[in-house]
Amino acid sequence: MALATSSTSEDAQTVATLRAGGDVDGVFACTRKERQITKAGAPFLTVELRDSTGSIVGRAFRDADLLAGRFERGELVRVAGRVERFREQLQIDVREIARAEGADPRSFLPSAYRDLDELEGFLEHLVREVYEPGLRGLLEAILGDRELREQIRMAPCTAPSPAGAPGRGTPGGHHAYLGGLLEHTVAVAGMALELCTVHPRLDRDLLLTAAIVHDLGKTRDFTYGADIGRSAEGAMLGHVELGLRLIAEYAPPSLPGERRLALEHCVICHHGAEAGSAQRFASPEAIALHRINALDAQVKGAIEHGLGRSQR
């Protein structure tokens, strides 16, 4: 059973606005779910509820097992109850809780600071900098698919820790938030364009196209709920293979086979030649993409995790 998701003003309730003695009727992300036992031997349900403003514990002492069957940890849930103060901390006395059907996870997940419309405008500009008909046709076909374009706006580059509070990512990751893929793609493509000015013998159209599509498979790599998780195809195939499949799906007849092969080689090797099926780099464009991708990922990761800031 799922509680109905309405569009009333109650949906605007956030953790930050909750006050002791007030009623709760809103949608939150469930990041913890535990069945516990009171000293008297009765079961009760403890949950941790989160949104973009913070987190709060909720407890259901009535019909705990019945309520527990209506949702799972990692889902968005609609909660009705009352806010109480317990040991100087706010908590929710939960009367009703169930899976929130149709709720938009973007309100509950970490997201990019930068304006996505602005980033998308930069991406469109970069696509217009590709002049070769076949490669330009590929990029226009990708951006012409409204569903895929929305997925490019939404996807992260890596998933944040599901156990942590909303944040900008986890050690070893980068751009671990909604919009991270778009932000990273624009950065890598922008650097590729600048590098072609420094090294004019680089194949400009090839490198710029490869920079734009190198992480395209990440649009199929994640699931979105209370946390950002890995999809089954992402876990089993990886974003490189998924990206190659998308290139094959959107490649226009005007894209010659040898040009598509050169593009696919860049995508395969963008984490390094040893990471892909190729044993070595076969083009300077593949080397350039690998280095630019690593530069943006490592610098962004260092910024997200505060590297060196304690020494300033």
N, C-alpha and C positions, 0 to 999 in steps of 0.2 A: 504493500500500500504506500502511495506517495502523497504527501500533502500537495495541494494545488499551489502552483507558483503564480502569484498575482502580480499585477503591475501597479499596485497602490503605493501610497507614500511610505507604507511600512517597509517596503523593500529597501528603502534608503537607510534603515537602521544599520549602524556599524558598531564594532566593538568599542571604538573610542567614544561613542555617544551614550553607551549604556550607563545607567546610574542605579544605585541601590534603591529598591522599592519600585522600580519601573517594570512595566511589562515588556516582553520580548516577543516579536513575531517577525522573523526575518530569515534570510538565507546566508549560510556561512559554509566555509570549507571544514570538513571533519578531518583533522590530522592525527587524532588518537581516539581509540575506542577500546574500553576495557570493561569486562564484567567482573564485579567485585562482590564481596560478601560483608555484610555488617556484623558487628559483634553478636547480634541476636541470631545470625545465620540466614538473614534474608538477602537475596541478590539485589544489587543496584548497578546502574550503568554510569560509567564515567567517560566523558568525551572531552576532547579539546577542540574548540571552535576558533576559526581564524578567518580574517579578511585582510584587506590591504592596510588596515589601521592598527591591527594588533591581534591578540588571542585571549581567550577566556575559557575557563573550565566550566563544563556543565555536568550536572548529575541528575539522574532520574531514579527515584526511589520507588515509584509506582509503575507496575507493568514493565519492569526492566527488560525481561526476556522478550516480551512482545515487541517493545520498541526497538530492541537490538536487531530484530529480524527485518526491519524496514530499511536498512541502509548498511553500507560498509565503510570502513575507514578509507579515506582517499576520495570519497564522493562529496558532492555539494549537497547539503541538507537544509531543510526548512525547519526551524526550531520555534516552538511556542513555549513560553514559561515566564518566570519572574526573576529579576536580578536580586540577589541577596549578598550580604557581606559575611564572609566566613574567615576568621583568623586574619582580619585586616585586608583580605583579598576579595574582589568581586567574583561571584560565580552565578551560574544560572540554575535555578530549580526547574528542570525540564519537565513539562507536562506532555508535550508531543514532539516527536522528531521523526523525520522520514526523508527519503531521497527527494531532492528537489528536481523535478522533471523540467527540462527546458531552460535551466538557469545557465547564464553565460559565465564560463570560468574566468574570463578576462578581468572580471572585477575582483578576483580573489588571488590572482597570481602575480608575482613580481613582473614588472614591465619596464620597458626602456624609458629613460629620462627624456631622450630626444623625441622631437615631434615626428611621428611616423609619416604624416602627409609630406613634410619637408624632405624626409629621407626618400620617400617614394618619388618625389620630384627630381631629386638628384639621380636616382636610378634611371628614370626616363631620359634624363639628359645624357647619361653615360651610354645608354642604348643607342641614342642618336649619333654618338661618336663612332659607331661601327658602320662602315660603308660597304663592305663586301656583301653582295645580295644574299648569298646563302646563309651566312652567319647572322646578318641583320634580320632575315626572315625567321630564323630560329628564335631569336630574342623577342621579336614582335609577336610570334605565335604564343610564346610563354606568357608575356604580359597581356596578351589579348584574352587569355582564359581568366575570367573573373574569379573563379573559385581558387585556381592556383595562385593568382595574384594575392588574394586574401590570406592564403596559407603562407606566402612569403612574408607578408606583414606580421603574421602571428607567431611564426616559429622562433624558438631560441636557437642558439648554436649548441649548447649543452644543457642538461637538466640540473637544476639546483637540488641540493639534498632535500628529500621529502620529509626528513625529520626536523629540519630547521625552520626557524621563523622566516617570513618573507625577507629575502635579501638579494644580493646581486650575483650570487653564484657560490660555488664551492672550490676549494683548492684544486688546481689542475684543470679547471674549466674556464670558459670565457663566454661572455655574452649570454649568461645563463638566465635569460628572462624573455618574456614575450617581446617580439620586435628585434631580438638580438641578431637573428639571421639577416634581416634587412640592413641593420646598422653595420654589421661585419661585411656584408657584400658590397655596400657602398664604399666602405673604407678600403677594401682590397682593390676594387675596380678603380677607385680614384688614384691609389698609389701606382697601379699598373699603367694608367694613363700618363702619370708624371714620369715613370721609369722609361717609357717609350720616347719621351723628350730627351732624356739623358743618353739613352741608347737607341738612336733612330733606326738601327739595323734590325731591331726586334720586329717581329710580325705583329703590328699594332692591333689589327682587327682580331687576330687569333688570341692574343694575350688578354685583351679587354673582354672578349666573349667568354673566355675560360674563367676569368675573374668573376664575371657575373653569374655563371652557372656552376661554379666549382662545388658549392654546398647546396645545390638545388634539392638533392635527395633528402635534406633535413626537413623539407615540407611533409615528408612521409614518415619521419623518424620518431615522432612524439605523440603522446596522448595528453589530453587536457582535462583535469578535474580539480580536485582539491590540491593536487600537486601536478607538476609536469613529469610524465613518465615516458617510458619507451614503448613504442608500438611493437607488435609482434614482428612485422616485416623489418622494422628498424633493428631490432635485436638479432634477427636471424640473418639479414642480408647486409645491413650497414648502409650508411648514407651515400657512400660512393657508388655502390651497385644500384641503389635506388635512383641516384642522379643520372647514371648512364641510361637507365630505362626511360627516364623522363626525356632525355635528349633524343633517344630513338623515337619516342612518341610524338615529339613536337618538331622534329627535323623536317624541313620543307624539301620538296623535290629539287629545288635550286641549290641545295647544299651538296657539293660533290663528295664522293666517298672518301677521298684522301684528306679533305679538309675536316670532315667529321672525325676521321681517325686521329688526326692531329689534335683536335679538341678533346676527344675522349682520353688521349694519352695525358694531356695536361690535368684532366680531372682525376684520373687514376693515380697520378703521381703527386697530387698537391700536398700530401702528408709526407712525401719523400719517396724515392724510387723503391726503397726496400719495403715500404708499407703497402705497395700495390703489387699487382701481378707482374709488372715490368721489372726487370733486373737493373735497369739503368735509365737515366734521363736520355731521351732521344731528341730533345729540342731545347734551345735556350729559353723558349717561352715556358716550358714545363719547369725548368729550374727557377725562373723568375717568379712564377706563380707560387711555387713551394716556399720560397724565401719571403715573399710579400705576405702570404697567408700566415706563416709562422710569426712574422713580425707583428702583425695586428693582433693575433691571438695572444701572444706572450705579453705585449705591452698592455693590452686591455685586461688580461688576467692579473698582471701586477697592480694595475690601478684599482681593480675591483677588490683585491685582497689587501690593499693598503701597504704594499711593499715599500719599506723605507720611510714611511710617514712618521713613525715613532722617533726617528733620528733627526727630524727637521725642527 
